[in-house]
Amino acid sequence: MRAIFRPPPDLQPLLQAYANPTAVVGRQIMSEWADKIAEAAEEIQNSEIFEEILQVIIDVQQELEAASVKTCDGGAMNGSDCSADTDCPDGTCVSTGDVVLGQTCNGGTNNGGDCTADTDCPDGGECGGGVVVPSPTGEIRVNYICPGWDERQFDPGYEAEPDPAKNGTINLMMTLDSGGIGRVVWGTADNCLYLVPTDGENFQASYDGGIALDLGDPVSPGEDIRKLIVTFLMAGEIGFDGEPYDINQSFRVTLENTAALVILVDIEDRPLEKTFNYIFGESSQGIRDATGLFQCSLEESRCWDESGTLFSW
């Protein structure tokens, strides 16, 4: 079940399904779906695949931020080029939305190498040249080599040799919107291998399949992606500690609070015809369906509201 999302995927029907669930959930539906919901939540949370993918987007954002043209806003140096607020007495250093591409090091041990700042040019080199692209808008392709299962990657100072054939890759398409990242990102993972550190152990995880996600809105330069509620659509195979699991699932999560997870449950053969949300909070669970919001517990096999137990299964 390895899917490829052809660009650009239309995620609006999916977002509408979250906003307006159409199923009325009762004993019969939960009897059929409770175990599937629990299994999907466990695999998503244990594998942390969403974190691996979002980190790729964060890395791109940081590269864009490093390459962005910045000027002083206010103060004695208003309008002057800057790299930090310290360059702008009584003002702030802000991005103009323009990006410098193709800068290289002049001198130093990285002479002629790519750079975005002088810190990329050690031993006296300077970062310069390049072409200013005003408020770039368009599509970019990102190819990321996955870290693999070598536990030495966590050792201080260890520099891994990227090996796409061994470790797998994540290939993403994203749009630029005035220098920021557009809200929809899509692509594929090709047998991406990575480690999940949990309770002092490193578990082997993998993903092979399609990826599409919605960040909610275009991400402005400097915005903290870790705080965003991101909607994922994944179709492929998750592997965790040697166990494969087919996934064709949408879910929502934020990196700032990975204990909170919302799974979209699609209960008909025709996609998105009848859906509800199962919500995992830090200390509680619940369902949002066509009738509203009420509490549930997969462990207790029951759902309830202020009046008492609604149904059990």
C-alpha positions in Angstrom: 0.0 0.0 0.0 2.5 2.6 -1.1 0.7 5.8 -2.2 2.1 8.8 -4.1 0.2 12.0 -3.7 0.4 13.9 -7.1 0.8 17.6 -6.7 -0.9 19.5 -5.5 -3.3 17.5 -3.3 -6.6 19.1 -2.4 -6.9 18.7 1.4 -10.0 20.9 1.7 -12.5 18.0 1.8 -10.4 16.4 4.5 -10.3 19.6 6.6 -14.1 19.9 6.2 -14.5 16.4 7.5 -12.7 17.4 10.7 -14.7 20.6 11.0 -18.1 19.0 10.3 -18.2 15.3 11.3 -21.3 13.5 9.9 -21.5 10.2 11.7 -23.6 9.6 14.8 -21.5 7.4 17.0 -23.1 4.7 19.2 -22.5 1.2 20.5 -22.4 -0.5 17.1 -19.9 1.8 15.6 -17.5 1.7 18.6 -17.8 -2.1 18.8 -16.4 -2.2 15.2 -13.9 0.7 15.4 -12.5 0.9 19.0 -9.7 -1.6 18.5 -8.8 0.0 15.1 -8.6 3.5 16.7 -6.4 2.2 19.6 -4.1 0.4 17.2 -3.7 3.4 14.9 -3.1 5.8 17.8 -0.4 3.5 19.2 1.4 3.1 15.9 1.3 6.9 15.1 2.5 7.9 18.6 5.1 5.2 19.0 6.6 5.7 15.5 6.8 9.5 15.8 6.7 9.6 12.0 5.0 13.0 12.2 8.0 14.4 14.1 10.5 13.1 11.5 8.5 14.7 8.7 7.9 18.1 10.5 11.6 18.3 11.3 12.4 18.3 7.6 10.1 21.3 7.2 11.6 23.0 10.2 15.1 22.6 8.6 13.8 24.1 5.4 12.3 27.0 7.3 15.6 27.6 9.1 17.5 27.6 5.8 15.1 30.1 4.3 15.4 32.3 7.5 19.2 32.1 7.3 19.1 33.2 3.6 16.5 36.0 4.1 17.4 39.6 3.6 16.9 41.5 6.9 16.9 45.2 7.7 16.6 47.3 10.8 13.1 48.4 11.7 13.3 51.6 13.7 16.1 53.1 15.7 19.3 54.8 14.6 20.0 52.2 11.9 16.5 52.1 10.4 16.6 50.5 6.9 20.2 49.2 7.3 21.1 45.6 6.7 21.3 43.5 9.8 21.5 39.9 11.0 20.3 40.3 14.6 18.5 42.8 16.9 21.9 43.8 18.3 22.7 45.4 14.9 19.7 47.7 15.3 20.1 50.0 18.4 16.5 51.0 19.6 15.1 48.9 16.7 14.5 45.3 15.6 16.0 43.2 12.8 13.2 42.0 10.6 13.0 39.9 7.4 12.0 41.8 4.2 10.6 38.6 2.6 13.5 38.6 0.1 15.9 35.7 -0.1 19.6 35.6 -1.2 20.4 32.4 -3.1 23.8 31.1 -4.3 26.1 32.7 -1.7 29.6 31.2 -1.4 32.5 31.5 1.0 35.4 33.8 0.1 38.5 32.6 1.9 38.8 30.4 5.0 38.7 26.6 5.1 35.3 26.5 3.2 36.5 28.7 0.4 34.1 28.4 -2.5 31.6 26.4 -0.5 27.9 27.2 -0.1 26.9 29.5 2.8 24.2 31.7 4.3 26.3 33.5 6.9 30.0 34.1 7.8 29.7 31.4 10.4 29.6 28.9 7.5 33.0 30.2 6.4 35.4 29.4 9.3 39.0 30.6 9.7 38.5 34.1 8.4 36.2 33.5 5.4 33.3 35.7 4.4 29.9 34.7 3.0 28.9 36.8 0.0 27.7 37.0 -3.6 24.5 35.3 -4.6 21.3 36.6 -6.2 18.5 38.4 -4.3 15.1 36.9 -5.1 12.4 39.3 -4.1 9.6 37.6 -2.0 10.0 34.2 -3.7 6.8 32.4 -4.7 6.7 29.0 -6.3 7.3 25.3 -5.7 10.5 23.8 -4.2 11.5 20.1 -4.0 13.2 18.9 -0.8 15.2 15.7 -0.7 16.1 14.5 2.8 18.3 11.5 3.5 17.0 9.7 6.6 19.3 9.2 9.6 19.1 5.4 9.6 19.4 3.0 12.5 23.1 3.6 13.4 22.9 4.5 17.2 26.2 6.4 16.9 24.2 9.3 15.5 23.4 10.3 19.0 27.0 10.4 20.1 28.5 14.0 20.6 30.6 15.0 17.6 29.7 12.0 15.5 29.3 12.9 11.8 27.2 10.4 9.9 27.8 9.6 6.2 24.4 10.1 4.5 23.5 6.9 2.6 20.2 7.2 0.7 20.4 3.6 -0.5 20.7 2.3 3.0 18.8 4.8 5.1 16.0 5.8 2.7 14.7 9.2 1.9 11.9 11.7 2.3 11.0 13.7 -0.8 8.7 16.6 -0.3 7.2 19.3 -2.4 6.2 22.6 -0.8 5.3 26.1 -2.0 6.9 29.4 -1.1 4.5 32.2 -0.3 6.3 35.6 -0.1 9.4 33.9 1.4 7.4 31.7 3.8 6.3 28.1 3.5 2.8 27.5 2.0 0.3 25.6 4.1 0.2 22.3 2.0 3.3 20.0 1.9 3.2 16.7 0.0 5.5 13.9 -1.2 6.7 10.4 -0.4 9.0 8.5 1.9 11.1 5.8 0.3 11.8 3.2 3.1 12.9 6.0 5.5 14.7 4.5 8.5 15.2 6.4 11.8 15.5 5.7 15.5 13.0 6.7 18.2 14.6 7.2 21.6 12.1 6.0 24.3 12.9 5.3 28.0 16.6 4.9 27.5 16.2 2.7 24.4 16.4 3.4 20.7 13.6 1.7 18.7 14.0 1.1 15.0 11.2 2.8 13.0 10.5 3.3 9.3 8.0 4.7 6.9 7.4 3.9 3.2 4.5 5.7 1.5 2.7 8.9 0.7 2.7 12.0 2.7 0.4 15.1 2.6 -0.1 17.6 5.3 -1.7 21.0 6.0 0.0 23.5 8.3 -3.2 25.5 8.8 -2.0 28.7 7.1 1.1 29.8 5.2 4.0 29.8 7.7 5.5 33.3 8.0 9.3 33.5 8.4 10.3 32.9 12.1 6.9 31.3 13.0 7.3 28.4 15.4 6.1 25.3 13.5 6.2 23.3 16.7 3.2 25.2 18.0 1.0 24.5 14.9 -1.8 22.0 14.8 -0.9 20.0 11.7 -3.3 17.8 9.7 -1.6 14.7 8.2 -2.7 12.3 5.5 -0.5 9.2 5.2 -0.9 6.0 3.1 1.8 3.4 3.3 3.5 1.2 5.8 4.8 2.2 9.2 7.4 0.0 10.9 8.2 0.1 14.6 10.6 -2.3 16.4 10.3 -4.9 13.7 6.5 -4.8 13.4 5.0 -3.5 10.1 1.6 -1.7 10.1 -0.4 -0.7 7.0 -1.7 2.9 7.4 -4.2 4.8 5.4 -5.1 7.4 8.0 -5.5 11.1 8.7 -4.6 12.6 12.1 -3.8 15.9 13.7 -1.0 16.6 16.1 1.3 19.4 17.4 5.0 18.9 18.2 4.6 21.0 21.3 2.2 18.5 22.8 2.5 15.1 21.2 0.3 13.5 23.8 -2.6 15.3 22.2 -3.7 13.4 19.0 -6.9 13.6 16.9 -7.7 10.7 14.6 -10.3 11.1 11.8 -12.3 7.9 11.7 -13.8 7.3 8.2 -16.5 4.5 8.6 -17.8 4.2 5.0 -16.3 2.7 1.8 -16.8 6.0 0.1 -14.1 8.4 1.4 -15.2 11.1 3.8 -18.9 10.3 3.4 -19.4 9.5 7.1 -16.7 10.5 9.7 -16.1 11.4 13.3 -13.1 12.6 15.4 -11.6 10.5 18.1 -9.6 12.8 20.4 -6.7 11.7 22.7 -5.9 14.4 25.2 -3.1 14.4 27.8 -5.4 12.9 30.5 -8.8 12.2 28.8 -10.4 11.0 25.5 -13.4 12.0 23.6 -15.5 11.9 20.4 -16.8 14.7 18.3 -19.5 13.5 15.9 -22.6 15.0 14.2 -24.3 15.4 17.6 -21.5 17.2 19.4 -18.7 16.4 21.8 -18.7 13.8 24.6 -16.1 11.9 26.7 -15.1 8.3 26.0 -12.6 5.7 27.2 -11.2 3.0 25.0 -9.9 1.2 28.1 -13.3 1.3 29.9 -15.2 0.6 26.6 -17.8 3.3 27.3 -18.8 6.9 26.4 -20.6 9.4 28.6 -21.7 13.0 29.1 -22.8 15.1 32.1 -26.0 13.0 32.4 -24.1 9.7 32.7 -23.1 6.8 30.5 -24.3 7.2 26.9 -23.4 3.7 25.8 -20.8 1.0 26.3 -19.5 -1.8 24.0 
